[in-house]
Amino acid sequence: QVYLVESGGGSVQAGGSLRLSCKAPRTITSVFNPSPMAWYRQAPGKQRDLVAQITRDGRTNYADSVKGRFTISRDNSRKTIYLQMNSLLPEDTAVYYCHHTQTMSWGQGTQVTVQG
């Protein structure tokens, strides 16, 4: 298992921006770096859905609902991934989770609330 720590969540008005971070402070780079990473989100009463994913070499994939608004990136030297969220909508409100694919590890989640 990889210990993941998310941060950067909060409450914003519709149209605003947030930047989420996910760090793996206790993991060596040889474990963190080769793995694809992803952001998921879960709204109350709904299933956890994929938001964005990034391969070890930076290729990305996004859910249709966030394309053009969200950007996932990674800094392997810092064992960190990011999710830049722009033009936020009320329907983006959810708990956002970081996921390390190779070990199937999850962070504790960070709450994002968008007020319309």
N, C-alpha and C positions, 0 to 999 in steps of 0.2 A: 504494500500500500504506500501511496505517496500522500504526504500531509500537504494540503492545499489551503491557502488563506485568501479569501476574497475581500476586497475593500472597494470603496468608491460609490456605493449606493447612496440613495437619499431621495428627497422629495423635490420635484421641479414642476414648473408650469409646462403645459403643452407647448411644443416648439423649442423647448430648452435642450440642453445637452448634459450628459454625464460621461465620465470615463471610469470604467471598472478595471481593477487590477486583480490578478491572481498570481500569488507567489508560492513557490515550493521551497521554503527555507531550510528544510531538513533533508533535502534530496540532493544527491550528487548529480552533476551535470550529465554524466553518462547514463543515468536513468531518466532524467527529465528530457534531455534534448532529442532523443530519437523518436519520442512519442508524438503522434498527433495530439492536439489539444482542442477543447471545444468549450463553448458556453451554451448552457441550457437555461430555460426559464420555466417557472411553474406559477401560474396564477391560482388564486383560491378556487378549489373545487374542480380544477382541471389537471390534466396529465402534464408531466414534464416534457417539454418540447425542445428540440435542437434549434438554436439561434444561429450559431456560426461555428465553423471549425477551421483549423489550420494545420497543415502538415509540417513535418520537421523542416522542410525547405521553404515554407512560406506560402504554399498554395492554399487558397481559401475557398470556402463554400458557405452560402448564406441561405437562410429560410427566405422564401419569397416575400414575407411580410416585412422584412428588415432590409432588403436589398436597396442600396443607394442611400441608406440612412446610417447603418452601422458598419464599423470596420474593425475586424479582428487583426491583431498583430502579436508578435512574440519577440522577446529578447532572450535568447538562450543563455547569454552570458550572465544575465540576472535571474535566470530560471523563472521568468515571469511572462504571462500573457496579458493582453489588454483587450478591452472592448470599448471603442469610442462610439457613443450613441448620440446622434444628432436628430433634430426634428422629432423629438419624442412625442408620442401620442398616448392618450389615456389607456389604450389597449396594450401598451408596453408595460403596464404595471404588473409586477411579478417579483418573485424571488429568483435571482439569477445565480446559477451554480457553475462552477468551473469543473472540468472533467479531464482527467489524464487517461487517455484511451487505453494505453497498453496495460495498465494496472487496474483499470476500471475504478479509479479513485475519484471521490467527490470532495469538494469543499463544503463548508457549512452554509454557504449561501449569503447573499447580500440583497436587501430589499430595495427595489426601485419603485417609486410611486410617482405617477405623472398625473397632475391635476388639470382637468379640462376646464 
